[in-house]
Amino acid sequence: MKRGRKRRATNSGMRRGLSGLLLLGAVTVAVYGGERARTWVTADGRFPVEEIRVHGNRLLLEGEVLALAFVDRGENLFALSPEAVEKRLEESDWIVGASVSRRPPGTVIIRIEERRPWLLEPREESVLVDRNGFCFAAMGKADRLDLPLLVDFSEDAGAVIRALAEVSPPENDWISKWCAEISVAPDGGVTLSDMHRGTRIELGTMPFAGKVERLLAVYQQWDATGQRYAELDLRYEGQAIARNPMAVSRR
């Protein structure tokens, strides 16, 4: 009886040892085969990139995106690193995020999220400004954009721009619709120029929410009565001071 149990235990041990050897052999073959497979698929001339698709670009041209991505047709698809391409794309101030994928046998798909300009700062080389106050080169695209001009703007006024963006959200962006110019003084005081009504609006310093409520209420009254003023001062709490009435033509 003891001899039978010993024989079964020995056989069980041998089976476990054999299973371990087989598993080790399988892993070795897999690793060796994987390395050989990688060498084969990444060899020059195999799986060349034949098509590059770019998605998400609105202002950037496809060629500009490809120049930033540094991906060429003809290079090996599997030798291309999507992570490296994404990093190169995201080094551009124009691109907030990028995603790159490979689709065998020869397609690369690039998806980008462009930074969206909100204001235009006119300089010798025009600069665009997004809703976060981030400045980036216009790259010759200023003429294609109908944006309010940001004048007298200092580099440390990003907080002011962000505060303005909060009171002019994308779903009701009255600044983009009405304003021709925005001036930010060194003390953070904001002056707006309304291109439709011809009114100069002294918005003053932050916070802006209450002042914008007064502005919209005054505009509603003006539209109802047909009044227009050249200046509207909202700098003082609870007040809206209109100066210099303008003649309004009636049809």
Buried (B, 14 or more C-beta within 10 A) or exposed (E): EEEEEEEEEEEEEEEEEEEEEEEEEEEEEEEEEEEEEEEEBBEEEEBBBEEBEBEBBEBBEEEBBBEBBEBEEEBBBBBBEBEEBBEBBBEBBBBBEBBBEBEEEBBBBBBBBBBEBBBBBBEEEBBBBBBEBBBBBBBEBBEEBEBBBBBBBEEEBBEBBBBBBBBBEEEEBBBBEBBEBBBBBEEBBBBBBBEEBEBBBBBBBBEBEEBBEBBEEBBEEBEEEEEBBEBBBBBEEEEBEBEEEEEEEEE
